């Protein structure tokens, strides 16, 4: 029995884990403009590597963003379609939540440390959320980080003003900045050395399992945070289409 996790909030990431969270196989693709073409082959590859039939899956985990409309939609539609076909649940996890938890492990952050997790929102903006480390090892030995602000979207300079300026954290330290959104604007958002940049689908899956065991709701609604870049053209007025005048 296994759980399949998908995240298309940044790169395309796919992971297959056992019901106790052990990683069975994982794949990533850094293709940012062809999520749909990249995702299905990666799913096939992880299932084949682990020798898992789709009918053995017990849940599908989907990263819910925040992220631009098109890429995020690919992952969520794929997750929902696969889950519906197999009759299993979809567990939604905000992608920045997984990035923050990953930072706790990767950087060895102690309880009380705050994290500013970011991703690329395009239009010279970043998605962000702020977290506080609760424990290095919580349920199932997995780190615990609580979200204390966000998610939201804004220009990097405004995020820095709001999240990195005094008053600082309770112990006088600024939040640890992680994520590729900040990497694009180092003059405003200095990223910690060795910080994770994109969500790891394995971490996404493990976080979903911890929350499932705790009985938490895990909706799969996407976190777009703003309207898509492409809009339906407004209809022309009757007078302009018929040549009439007021």
C-alpha positions as a Markdown table, in Angstrom:
| # | Residue | x | y | z |
|---|---|---|---|---|
| 1 | Unk | 0.0 | 0.0 | 0.0 |
| 2 | Unk | 1.3 | 3.4 | -0.9 |
| 3 | Unk | 0.6 | 7.1 | -1.2 |
| 4 | Unk | 1.4 | 9.2 | -4.3 |
| 5 | Unk | 2.3 | 12.9 | -3.9 |
| 6 | Unk | 2.3 | 15.5 | -6.6 |
| 7 | Unk | 3.5 | 19.1 | -6.5 |
| 8 | Unk | 3.4 | 21.5 | -9.5 |
| 9 | Unk | 3.7 | 24.8 | -7.6 |
| 10 | Unk | 7.2 | 25.3 | -8.9 |
| 11 | Unk | 9.1 | 22.4 | -10.4 |
| 12 | Unk | 7.2 | 19.2 | -11.1 |
| 13 | Unk | 7.8 | 16.9 | -8.2 |
| 14 | Unk | 6.4 | 13.3 | -7.7 |
| 15 | Unk | 7.0 | 10.9 | -4.9 |
| 16 | Unk | 5.7 | 7.6 | -3.8 |
| 17 | Unk | 5.8 | 6.7 | -0.1 |
| 18 | Unk | 4.6 | 3.8 | 2.0 |
| 19 | Unk | 1.8 | 4.3 | 4.4 |
| 20 | Unk | 4.3 | 4.9 | 7.2 |
| 21 | Unk | 6.1 | 7.6 | 5.2 |
| 22 | Unk | 9.1 | 5.7 | 3.9 |
| 23 | Unk | 10.1 | 6.9 | 0.4 |
| 24 | Unk | 9.8 | 4.3 | -2.3 |
| 25 | Unk | 10.6 | 6.4 | -5.3 |
| 26 | Unk | 10.7 | 10.0 | -6.4 |
| 27 | Unk | 11.2 | 12.1 | -9.5 |
| 28 | Unk | 11.5 | 15.8 | -10.3 |
| 29 | Unk | 11.6 | 17.9 | -13.5 |
| 30 | Unk | 12.6 | 21.6 | -13.6 |
| 31 | Unk | 10.4 | 22.2 | -16.6 |
| 32 | Unk | 8.3 | 25.3 | -15.6 |
| 33 | Unk | 6.3 | 25.8 | -18.7 |
| 34 | Unk | 5.2 | 22.3 | -19.6 |
| 35 | Unk | 3.9 | 20.8 | -16.4 |
| 36 | Unk | 1.2 | 18.8 | -18.2 |
| 37 | Unk | 3.7 | 17.1 | -20.4 |
| 38 | Unk | 6.2 | 16.3 | -17.6 |
| 39 | Unk | 3.8 | 15.1 | -14.9 |
| 40 | Unk | 2.3 | 11.9 | -16.3 |
| 41 | Unk | 5.7 | 10.3 | -17.3 |
| 42 | Unk | 7.1 | 11.0 | -13.8 |
| 43 | Unk | 4.1 | 9.3 | -12.2 |
| 44 | Unk | 4.6 | 6.2 | -14.4 |
| 45 | Unk | 8.3 | 6.1 | -13.6 |
| 46 | Unk | 7.8 | 6.2 | -9.8 |
| 47 | Unk | 5.1 | 3.5 | -9.9 |
| 48 | Unk | 7.3 | 1.3 | -12.1 |
| 49 | Unk | 10.4 | 1.8 | -10.0 |
| 50 | Unk | 8.6 | 0.8 | -6.8 |
| 51 | Unk | 6.7 | -2.0 | -8.4 |
| 52 | Unk | 3.4 | -0.4 | -7.3 |
| 53 | Unk | 0.1 | -0.8 | -9.2 |
| 54 | Unk | -2.2 | 2.2 | -9.2 |
| 55 | Unk | -4.8 | 0.0 | -7.5 |
| 56 | Unk | -2.4 | -0.3 | -4.5 |
| 57 | Unk | -2.6 | 3.5 | -3.7 |
| 58 | Unk | -4.5 | 4.5 | -0.6 |
| 59 | Unk | -4.4 | 8.3 | -1.2 |
| 60 | Unk | -3.1 | 11.0 | -3.5 |
| 61 | Unk | -1.5 | 14.0 | -2.0 |
| 62 | Unk | -1.5 | 17.3 | -3.9 |
| 63 | Unk | 0.4 | 20.5 | -3.3 |
| 64 | Unk | -2.2 | 23.3 | -3.2 |
| 65 | Unk | 0.2 | 26.2 | -3.7 |
| 66 | Unk | 0.1 | 29.1 | -3.6 |
| 67 | Unk | 1.3 | 29.2 | -7.2 |
| 68 | Unk | 0.4 | 30.6 | -10.6 |
| 69 | Unk | -2.8 | 29.3 | -12.1 |
| 70 | Unk | -1.7 | 27.1 | -15.0 |
| 71 | Unk | 1.0 | 25.0 | -13.3 |
| 72 | Unk | -0.9 | 24.5 | -10.1 |
| 73 | Unk | -4.0 | 23.5 | -11.9 |
| 74 | Unk | -2.2 | 20.7 | -13.7 |
| 75 | Unk | -1.2 | 18.9 | -10.5 |
| 76 | Unk | -4.6 | 19.4 | -8.8 |
| 77 | Unk | -6.6 | 18.2 | -11.7 |
| 78 | Unk | -4.3 | 15.1 | -12.2 |
| 79 | Unk | -4.5 | 14.3 | -8.5 |
| 80 | Unk | -8.3 | 14.6 | -8.4 |
| 81 | Unk | -8.8 | 12.6 | -11.6 |
| 82 | Unk | -6.6 | 9.8 | -10.4 |
| 83 | Unk | -8.2 | 9.7 | -7.0 |
| 84 | Unk | -11.7 | 9.7 | -8.4 |
| 85 | Unk | -10.8 | 6.8 | -10.8 |
| 86 | Unk | -9.3 | 4.7 | -8.0 |
| 87 | Unk | -11.9 | 5.7 | -5.4 |
| 88 | Unk | -9.4 | 7.0 | -2.9 |
| 89 | Unk | -9.1 | 10.4 | -1.1 |
| 90 | Unk | -7.2 | 13.5 | -2.2 |
| 91 | Unk | -5.2 | 15.1 | 0.6 |
| 92 | Unk | -4.3 | 18.8 | 0.0 |
| 93 | Unk | -1.2 | 20.3 | 1.6 |
| 94 | Unk | -0.1 | 23.9 | 1.0 |
| 95 | Unk | 3.2 | 23.8 | -0.8 |
| 96 | Unk | 4.8 | 26.4 | 1.4 |
| 97 | Unk | 3.9 | 24.3 | 4.5 |
| 98 | Unk | 6.0 | 21.5 | 3.1 |
| 99 | Unk | 8.9 | 23.9 | 2.2 |
| 100 | Unk | 8.9 | 25.2 | 5.8 |
| 101 | Unk | 9.0 | 21.7 | 7.4 |
| 102 | Unk | 11.7 | 20.7 | 5.0 |
| 103 | Unk | 13.8 | 23.7 | 6.2 |
| 104 | Unk | 13.5 | 22.6 | 9.8 |
| 105 | Unk | 15.2 | 19.3 | 8.9 |
| 106 | Unk | 17.7 | 20.6 | 6.3 |
| 107 | Unk | 18.9 | 23.5 | 8.5 |
| 108 | Unk | 18.4 | 21.9 | 11.9 |
| 109 | Unk | 16.3 | 24.8 | 13.1 |
| 110 | Unk | 15.5 | 24.9 | 16.8 |
| 111 | Unk | 12.1 | 25.4 | 18.4 |
| 112 | Unk | 11.0 | 29.0 | 18.4 |
| 113 | Unk | 12.9 | 29.9 | 15.2 |
| 114 | Unk | 10.7 | 31.6 | 12.6 |
| 115 | Unk | 10.8 | 30.8 | 8.9 |
| 116 | Unk | 9.8 | 32.9 | 5.9 |
| 117 | Unk | 8.9 | 30.5 | 3.1 |
| 118 | Unk | 8.7 | 32.0 | -0.4 |
| 119 | Unk | 8.0 | 31.0 | -4.0 |
| 120 | Unk | 8.0 | 32.7 | -7.4 |
| 121 | Unk | 4.7 | 34.5 | -8.1 |
| 122 | Unk | 6.0 | 36.1 | -11.3 |
| 123 | Unk | 5.0 | 39.7 | -12.1 |
| 124 | Unk | 8.0 | 40.7 | -9.9 |
| 125 | Unk | 6.1 | 39.3 | -6.9 |
| 126 | Unk | 6.6 | 36.4 | -4.4 |
| 127 | Unk | 4.2 | 34.2 | -2.6 |
| 128 | Unk | 5.0 | 33.9 | 1.1 |
| 129 | Unk | 4.0 | 32.5 | 4.4 |
| 130 | Unk | 5.6 | 32.8 | 7.9 |
| 131 | Unk | 6.1 | 29.9 | 10.3 |
| 132 | Unk | 7.4 | 29.1 | 13.8 |
| 133 | Unk | 9.2 | 25.9 | 14.6 |
| 134 | Unk | 7.4 | 23.9 | 17.3 |
| 135 | Unk | 9.5 | 20.8 | 17.4 |
| 136 | Unk | 12.4 | 19.1 | 15.6 |
| 137 | Unk | 10.6 | 15.8 | 16.0 |
| 138 | Unk | 6.8 | 15.6 | 16.4 |
| 139 | Unk | 4.5 | 12.7 | 15.5 |
| 140 | Unk | 6.3 | 9.9 | 13.7 |
| 141 | Unk | 9.6 | 11.8 | 14.3 |
| 142 | Unk | 8.5 | 14.5 | 11.8 |
| 143 | Unk | 9.3 | 18.2 | 12.3 |
| 144 | Unk | 6.5 | 20.5 | 13.3 |
| 145 | Unk | 6.2 | 24.1 | 12.1 |
| 146 | Unk | 3.0 | 26.2 | 12.7 |
| 147 | Unk | 2.0 | 28.9 | 10.2 |
| 148 | Unk | 1.6 | 32.2 | 11.9 |
| 149 | Unk | 1.0 | 34.5 | 8.9 |
| 150 | Unk | 0.1 | 34.2 | 5.2 |
| 151 | Unk | -0.1 | 32.8 | 2.7 |
| 152 | Unk | -0.1 | 36.0 | 0.7 |
| 153 | Unk | 1.4 | 37.6 | -2.4 |
| 154 | Unk | 3.3 | 40.9 | -2.8 |
| 155 | Unk | 6.4 | 42.5 | -4.2 |
| 156 | Unk | 9.6 | 41.3 | -2.6 |
| 157 | Unk | 10.4 | 44.7 | -1.1 |
| 158 | Unk | 7.0 | 45.0 | 0.6 |
| 159 | Unk | 7.3 | 41.4 | 2.0 |
| 160 | Unk | 10.7 | 42.3 | 3.4 |
| 161 | Unk | 9.3 | 45.5 | 5.0 |
| 162 | Unk | 6.5 | 43.6 | 6.6 |
| 163 | Unk | 8.3 | 40.3 | 7.6 |
| 164 | Unk | 12.0 | 41.1 | 8.1 |
| 165 | Unk | 11.8 | 44.6 | 9.7 |
| 166 | Unk | 11.5 | 45.2 | 13.5 |
| 167 | Unk | 9.8 | 44.1 | 15.6 |
| 168 | Unk | 11.7 | 40.9 | 15.1 |
| 169 | Unk | 11.0 | 37.5 | 16.6 |
| 170 | Unk | 10.7 | 36.9 | 20.4 |
| 171 | Unk | 14.4 | 36.0 | 20.7 |
| 172 | Unk | 15.5 | 39.0 | 18.7 |
| 173 | Unk | 16.3 | 37.0 | 15.5 |
| 174 | Unk | 15.0 | 37.6 | 12.1 |
| 175 | Unk | 13.1 | 34.8 | 10.3 |
| 176 | Unk | 15.2 | 32.3 | 8.3 |
| 177 | Unk | 14.3 | 32.9 | 4.6 |
| 178 | Unk | 13.9 | 29.9 | 2.3 |
| 179 | Unk | 12.5 | 29.3 | -1.2 |
| 180 | Unk | 13.2 | 30.2 | -4.7 |
| 181 | Unk | 11.0 | 33.3 | -4.6 |
| 182 | Unk | 13.5 | 35.0 | -2.3 |
| 183 | Unk | 16.4 | 33.8 | -4.5 |
| 184 | Unk | 15.1 | 36.0 | -7.3 |
| 185 | Unk | 15.3 | 39.1 | -5.0 |
| 186 | Unk | 18.4 | 38.7 | -2.8 |
| 187 | Unk | 18.6 | 42.5 | -2.3 |
| 188 | Unk | 15.4 | 42.3 | -0.3 |
| 189 | Unk | 15.1 | 38.6 | 0.9 |
| 190 | Unk | 18.5 | 37.0 | 1.8 |
| 191 | Unk | 18.1 | 33.3 | 1.6 |
| 192 | Unk | 19.8 | 31.1 | 4.2 |
| 193 | Unk | 22.7 | 29.0 | 3.2 |
| 194 | Unk | 21.7 | 25.5 | 2.1 |
| 195 | Unk | 18.0 | 26.4 | 2.4 |
| 196 | Unk | 15.5 | 24.4 | 0.4 |
| 197 | Unk | 14.3 | 26.2 | -2.7 |
| 198 | Unk | 11.3 | 24.1 | -3.9 |
| 199 | Unk | 8.9 | 21.8 | -2.1 |
| 200 | Unk | 9.9 | 18.1 | -1.9 |
| 201 | Unk | 7.0 | 15.8 | -2.8 |
| 202 | Unk | 8.2 | 13.3 | -0.2 |
| 203 | Unk | 8.0 | 15.9 | 2.6 |
| 204 | Unk | 4.5 | 16.8 | 1.2 |
| 205 | Unk | 3.4 | 13.2 | 1.5 |
| 206 | Unk | 4.8 | 12.7 | 5.0 |
| 207 | Unk | 3.1 | 16.0 | 6.1 |
| 208 | Unk | -0.2 | 14.8 | 4.7 |
| 209 | Unk | 0.1 | 11.5 | 6.5 |
| 210 | Unk | 0.8 | 13.1 | 9.9 |
| 211 | Unk | -2.2 | 15.4 | 9.4 |
| 212 | Unk | -4.4 | 12.5 | 8.3 |
| 213 | Unk | -3.4 | 10.6 | 11.5 |
| 214 | Unk | -4.3 | 13.6 | 13.6 |
| 215 | Unk | -7.7 | 13.8 | 12.0 |
| 216 | Unk | -7.1 | 17.2 | 10.3 |
| 217 | Unk | -9.1 | 18.4 | 7.4 |
| 218 | Unk | -7.0 | 18.6 | 4.2 |
| 219 | Unk | -9.0 | 20.3 | 1.5 |
| 220 | Unk | -7.6 | 20.3 | -2.0 |
| 221 | Unk | -8.8 | 23.7 | -3.1 |
| 222 | Unk | -6.0 | 25.6 | -4.9 |
| 223 | Unk | -4.4 | 28.7 | -3.3 |
| 224 | Unk | -4.2 | 31.0 | -6.4 |
| 225 | Unk | -4.3 | 34.2 | -4.3 |
| 226 | Unk | -5.0 | 36.3 | -7.4 |
| 227 | Unk | -6.8 | 36.1 | -10.7 |
| 228 | Unk | -5.1 | 34.1 | -13.6 |
| 229 | Unk | -3.0 | 36.0 | -16.1 |
| 230 | Unk | -5.4 | 35.3 | -19.0 |
| 231 | Unk | -9.0 | 36.7 | -18.8 |
| 232 | Unk | -12.0 | 36.3 | -21.1 |
| 233 | Unk | -12.3 | 39.4 | -23.3 |
| 234 | Unk | -15.1 | 41.7 | -22.4 |
| 235 | Unk | -18.0 | 41.6 | -24.8 |
| 236 | Unk | -18.4 | 44.7 | -27.0 |
| 237 | Unk | -21.4 | 46.9 | -26.3 |
| 238 | Unk | -24.5 | 46.7 | -28.4 |
| 239 | Unk | -23.9 | 50.2 | -29.9 |
| 240 | Unk | -20.3 | 49.4 | -31.0 |
| 241 | Unk | -21.2 | 46.1 | -32.6 |
| 242 | Unk | -24.3 | 47.4 | -34.5 |
| 243 | Unk | -23.0 | 50.9 | -35.3 |
| 244 | Unk | -25.6 | 52.6 | -33.1 |
| 245 | Unk | -25.1 | 55.8 | -31.2 |
| 246 | Unk | -26.4 | 57.0 | -27.8 |
